[in-house]
């Protein structure tokens, strides 16, 4: 388990989980962009009605996934991570397949709620990979996991667009369901749950994890707050960038292309930042890395508010991804240094819940702020990074590098 040889089982487990998370993110991201159009086809009477139902459908899954993540974590500690992940993947497949067959918006919303309640694979993926790797490799492994997730989020909309163009909207949900089913096969046949995890998570063994006990884990509450703020800040930018491009250029055929290019550039930069951020955890003091990442995010978000050209928007979004895209990886890495041996799935589940909740609420609040101008949404993002910076300064102790701790 602690060997670092390339042929060790933990390396195969890590590759399986990273691949699985990338496929899961792509499956979810492929279906998400077409929901506003799909809602109109299902009978939304007006643009206002379509916007309302689309907003509810898009918010429902991550919101309920955030609420239920700690519950699934507790069950994973009791019965094992692998069975809970398999359950989530099958539930996701069935919910997505059902969306291809709905005939009104109420049914679509119900299935999106069900996807959030019964799915939740993304929230368990960090615990899944952390349970497999030696402690000194945890930061790098989480970095690769986050990079895979972000890459999937970037690939998904492209795949979804191609499927819609060739086969229609409903086919996207079928394709996403097939990807989720493929994920089930990957975990079932290629992931070997480590013996240590089985011992901790054996059937009938209570985990004893609670929010009260989480408060006694060093840095844990601070990391929970940081993950919420960072994810909120990141997700608040997605609906604003296209509007900012339109505001700069006016209406025209180039707007969707340029907006998509800027968003893709930011996604790619965030994936790189997550990947390399995980490796830096073993070489440099994690608290300083996180402080630098958050400060960089605040500065770039501030300059996004001041940008008056497409080039400026693209440059500062790229900078934001490179500097702050790895902040979540760094935060998870800091938490892993003091994570207790028992109840790890519950602990990571609660952390993921904070991140998911921030991501679920961000688009709604960012949209509301646009009544004060697009700059207000960018300033919100900068302010959230500064709040995360303060949470790090106040709540995160100086911790050793992963390599030093493992020595």
C-alpha positions in Angstrom: 0.0 0.0 0.0 2.8 2.4 0.8 5.1 1.5 -2.0 5.4 4.0 -4.8 6.3 1.6 -7.6 4.5 2.1 -10.8 3.2 -1.5 -10.7 1.5 -1.1 -7.3 -2.3 -1.7 -7.1 -2.9 1.8 -5.7 -1.7 3.4 -8.9 -4.1 1.4 -11.0 -6.9 2.3 -8.5 -6.0 6.0 -8.9 -6.0 5.8 -12.7 -9.4 4.1 -12.7 -10.9 6.7 -10.3 -9.5 9.6 -12.3 -10.8 8.2 -15.6 -14.2 7.4 -14.0 -14.5 11.0 -12.6 -13.6 12.5 -16.0 -16.3 10.3 -17.6 -18.8 11.2 -14.9 -18.2 14.9 -15.3 -18.4 14.7 -19.0 -21.7 12.8 -18.8 -23.3 15.4 -16.5 -21.8 18.3 -18.5 -23.1 16.9 -21.8 -26.7 17.0 -20.7 -26.7 20.3 -18.7 -26.4 22.9 -21.5 -29.4 21.5 -23.5 -31.8 21.7 -20.5 -33.0 25.3 -21.2 -33.8 24.3 -24.8 -35.3 21.0 -23.8 -37.6 22.7 -21.3 -39.0 24.8 -24.1 -39.7 21.7 -26.2 -41.5 20.2 -23.2 -44.0 23.0 -23.3 -42.8 26.0 -21.3 -45.2 28.7 -22.4 -42.8 31.6 -22.4 -39.2 32.6 -22.1 -39.8 33.6 -18.5 -41.3 30.2 -17.8 -38.5 28.4 -19.5 -35.9 30.4 -17.5 -37.7 29.5 -14.3 -38.0 25.8 -14.9 -34.5 25.6 -16.3 -33.1 27.3 -13.3 -34.9 24.9 -11.0 -33.8 21.9 -12.9 -30.2 23.0 -13.1 -30.0 23.9 -9.4 -31.9 20.9 -8.1 -29.3 18.2 -8.7 -26.2 19.9 -7.2 -28.3 21.3 -4.3 -29.7 17.9 -3.2 -26.3 16.2 -3.9 -24.8 18.7 -1.4 -27.4 18.0 1.2 -27.1 14.2 0.9 -23.3 13.9 0.5 -22.6 13.5 4.3 -25.3 10.9 4.5 -23.8 8.8 1.7 -20.4 9.3 3.3 -21.7 7.8 6.6 -23.1 4.8 4.7 -19.9 4.4 2.8 -18.0 4.3 6.1 -20.4 1.6 7.4 -20.8 -0.6 4.3 -17.8 0.3 2.1 -17.0 3.0 -0.5 -17.2 0.8 -3.5 -20.8 -0.4 -3.0 -22.0 3.2 -2.4 -20.2 4.4 -5.6 -21.8 1.5 -7.6 -25.2 2.5 -6.2 -24.6 6.2 -7.2 -23.6 5.2 -10.7 -26.5 3.0 -11.3 -28.9 5.6 -9.9 -27.4 8.2 -12.2 -27.8 5.9 -15.2 -31.4 5.3 -14.5 -32.2 9.0 -13.8 -30.5 10.1 -17.0 -32.2 7.5 -19.1 -35.5 8.5 -17.6 -34.9 12.1 -18.7 -34.8 10.9 -22.3 -38.4 9.7 -21.9 -40.1 12.6 -20.0 -43.0 14.5 -21.6 -43.4 17.5 -19.3 -41.1 19.8 -17.2 -42.5 18.5 -13.9 -41.2 15.0 -14.7 -37.8 16.4 -15.8 -37.5 18.3 -12.5 -38.5 15.2 -10.4 -35.7 13.2 -12.1 -33.2 16.0 -11.6 -34.1 16.0 -7.9 -33.7 12.2 -7.9 -30.3 12.5 -9.6 -29.1 14.8 -6.8 -30.6 12.6 -4.0 -29.5 9.2 -5.2 -26.4 10.1 -7.2 -23.6 11.9 -5.6 -20.6 10.0 -7.1 -18.6 13.2 -7.4 -18.8 13.8 -3.7 -17.4 10.3 -2.9 -14.7 10.4 -5.5 -12.2 12.2 -3.3 -12.6 9.7 -0.5 -12.4 6.9 -3.1 -9.0 8.0 -4.4 -7.7 9.1 -1.0 -8.4 5.6 0.4 -6.2 4.0 -2.2 -3.0 6.0 -2.2 -0.2 6.4 0.4 -0.5 9.6 2.4 2.5 11.2 0.8 0.8 10.8 -2.6 -2.6 12.2 -1.5 -2.1 15.7 -2.6 -0.8 14.7 -6.1 -3.6 12.2 -6.4 -6.3 14.7 -5.5 -4.8 17.1 -8.0 -5.0 14.6 -10.8 -8.6 13.8 -9.7 -9.6 17.5 -9.9 -7.8 17.9 -13.2 -9.7 14.9 -14.6 -13.0 16.3 -13.3 -12.4 19.7 -14.9 -11.3 18.1 -18.1 -14.6 16.2 -18.2 -16.5 19.4 -17.6 -14.8 20.9 -20.6 -15.3 17.9 -22.9 -18.9 17.2 -22.0 -20.6 20.2 -23.7 -18.7 19.5 -26.9 -19.8 15.9 -26.9 -23.4 16.9 -26.0 -23.5 19.4 -28.9 -22.3 16.8 -31.4 -24.9 14.3 -30.2 -27.7 17.0 -30.4 -26.7 17.9 -33.9 -26.7 14.3 -35.1 -29.4 12.6 -33.1 -31.5 15.2 -31.2 -31.9 16.4 -27.6 -33.2 13.2 -26.1 -30.2 11.3 -27.4 -27.9 13.3 -25.1 -29.5 11.9 -22.0 -29.2 8.4 -23.4 -25.5 9.0 -24.2 -24.9 10.4 -20.7 -26.7 7.3 -19.2 -24.4 5.0 -21.2 -21.3 6.9 -19.9 -22.6 6.4 -16.4 -23.1 2.7 -17.0 -19.6 2.5 -18.3 -18.4 4.1 -15.1 -20.2 1.4 -13.1 -18.3 -1.2 -15.1 -14.9 0.5 -14.5 -15.4 0.6 -10.8 -16.9 -2.9 -10.5 -14.2 -4.7 -12.5 -11.1 -2.5 -12.2 -11.2 -0.8 -8.8 -10.0 -2.9 -5.9 -11.1 -1.4 -2.6 -8.0 -1.5 -0.3 -8.0 -3.8 2.7 -7.5 -0.9 5.0 -10.6 0.8 3.7 -12.6 -2.5 4.1 -11.5 -2.8 7.6 -12.6 0.7 8.5 -15.8 0.5 6.4 -16.8 -3.1 7.3 -20.5 -3.9 7.4 -22.0 -3.1 10.7 -19.1 -0.9 11.9 -20.3 2.5 13.0 -18.2 5.4 11.8 -19.1 7.8 14.7 -18.5 10.8 12.4 -20.6 13.9 13.1 -20.4 17.6 12.6 -19.5 18.0 16.2 -16.5 15.7 15.8 -15.5 17.5 12.6 -15.0 20.6 14.6 -12.3 18.9 16.6 -10.2 18.0 13.5 -7.5 20.6 12.9 -8.2 22.9 10.0 -11.4 21.0 9.0 -14.0 23.7 9.4 -11.8 26.3 7.8 -11.3 24.0 4.8 -15.0 23.4 4.6 -15.6 27.2 4.5 -12.8 27.7 1.9 -14.2 25.0 -0.4 -17.7 26.6 -0.3 -16.3 30.1 -1.0 -14.0 29.0 -3.8 -16.5 26.8 -5.6 -19.1 29.6 -5.2 -16.6 32.1 -6.7 -15.7 29.8 -9.6 -19.2 28.9 -10.6 -20.5 32.5 -10.4 -18.3 33.4 -13.4 -19.7 30.9 -15.9 -23.0 32.6 -16.7 -21.5 36.1 -16.6 -18.6 35.6 -19.1 -21.0 35.2 -22.2 -22.9 38.3 -21.0 -19.7 40.3 -20.7 -18.6 39.3 -24.2 -22.0 40.4 -25.5 -21.7 43.7 -23.6 -18.3 44.3 -25.2 -19.1 43.3 -28.8 -22.8 43.6 -29.1 -25.0 40.9 -30.7 -23.4 38.9 -33.4 -22.4 35.4 -34.6 -18.9 35.7 -33.1 -20.2 36.1 -29.5 -21.0 32.4 -28.7 -17.7 31.3 -30.2 -15.6 33.9 -28.3 -17.5 33.3 -25.0 -17.0 29.5 -25.4 -13.3 30.0 -26.2 -12.8 32.1 -23.0 -14.7 29.6 -20.8 -12.7 26.7 -22.4 -9.4 28.5 -21.8 -10.3 29.0 -18.2 -11.3 25.4 -17.8 -8.1 24.2 -19.3 -6.0 26.5 -17.1 -7.9 25.3 -14.0 -7.2 21.7 -14.9 -3.4 22.4 -15.3 -3.5 24.3 -12.0 -5.2 21.4 -10.2 -2.7 18.9 -11.6 0.4 20.8 -10.7 -1.0 22.1 -7.4 -1.3 18.6 -6.1 2.4 17.9 -6.9 3.5 21.2 -5.2 1.9 20.0 -1.9 4.7 17.5 -1.4 7.4 20.2 -1.9 6.1 23.5 -0.4 4.3 24.6 2.7 0.5 24.0 1.8 -0.8 27.0 3.7 1.4 29.4 1.8 0.4 27.8 -1.5 -3.2 28.2 -0.7 -2.8 31.9 0.4 -1.0 32.7 -2.8 -3.6 30.9 -5.0 -6.5 32.7 -3.3 -4.8 36.1 -3.6 -4.1 35.5 -7.3 -7.8 34.6 -7.8 -9.0 37.8 -6.1 -6.6 40.0 -8.2 -7.7 38.3 -11.5 -11.4 38.5 -10.6 -11.0 42.2 -9.8 -9.3 42.9 -13.2 -12.1 40.9 -14.9 -14.5 43.5 -13.5 -12.3 46.3 -15.1 -11.8 44.6 -18.4 -13.2 46.4 -21.4 -12.2 44.1 -24.3 -12.5 40.4 -25.2 -8.7 40.1 -25.0 -8.8 41.4 -21.5 -11.6 39.1 -20.5 -9.7 36.1 -22.0 -6.3 37.0 -20.4 -7.7 37.5 -16.9 -9.9 34.4 -17.1 -6.8 32.5 -18.1 -4.8 34.0 -15.2 -7.6 33.2 -12.8 -7.6 29.5 -13.9 -3.8 29.2 -13.6 -3.5 30.9 -10.3 -6.7 29.9 -8.5 -7.9 26.8 -10.4 -5.9 24.6 -8.0 -7.3 26.2 -4.8 -9.7 23.3 -4.2 -6.9 20.8 -4.6 -4.8 22.6 -2.1 -7.6 22.8 0.4 -8.4 19.1 0.1 -4.7 18.4 0.5 -4.5 20.4 3.7 -7.5 18.6 5.1 -6.0 15.2 4.2 -3.0 15.9 6.5 -5.2 15.8 9.6 -7.9 13.5 8.5 -8.7 10.7 11.0 -8.2 7.1 10.0 -11.9 6.2 10.6 -14.8 7.9 9.0 -12.8 9.3 6.1 -15.7 8.9 3.6 -18.0 10.9 6.0 -15.3 13.6 6.4 -14.7 13.9 2.7 -18.4 13.8 2.0 -19.0 16.8 4.2 -16.2 18.7 2.6 -17.6 17.9 -0.9 -21.0 18.9 0.4 -19.7 22.4 1.1 -18.2 22.7 -2.4 -21.3 21.4 -4.1 -23.5 23.8 -2.2 -21.4 26.7 -3.2 -21.6 25.6 -6.9 -25.3 25.1 -6.7 -26.0 28.6 -5.3 -23.5 30.6 -7.3 -25.3 30.9 -10.7 -28.5 32.1 -9.0 -26.8 34.8 -6.9 -24.6 35.9 -9.7 -27.6 36.3 -11.9 -29.4 38.4 -9.3 -26.4 40.6 -8.9 -26.4 41.5 -12.6 -29.2 44.0 -11.9 -26.4 46.2 -10.5 -24.2 45.6 -13.6 -22.0 42.8 -14.8 -19.1 44.2 -12.8 -20.9 43.4 -9.6 -20.8 39.7 -10.3 -17.0 39.8 -10.9 -16.5 41.9 -7.7 -18.5 39.2 -5.9 -16.1 36.6 -7.1 -13.1 38.7 -6.0 -14.7 39.3 -2.6 -15.3 35.6 -2.1 -11.6 34.8 -2.8 -10.7 37.5 -0.3 -13.0 35.9 2.3 -11.4 32.5 1.6 -8.0 34.2 2.1 -9.2 35.4 5.5 -10.5 32.0 6.4 -7.1 30.5 5.6 -5.2 33.1 7.6 -7.5 32.7 10.6 -8.5 29.0 10.5 -5.7 27.1 8.9 -2.6 26.3 11.0 0.8 26.0 9.4 1.1 22.4 8.3 4.0 20.3 7.1 4.4 19.2 3.5 3.0 15.8 2.6 6.6 14.5 1.9 7.8 15.7 5.3 4.9 14.2 7.2 5.4 10.8 5.5 9.1 10.8 6.2 
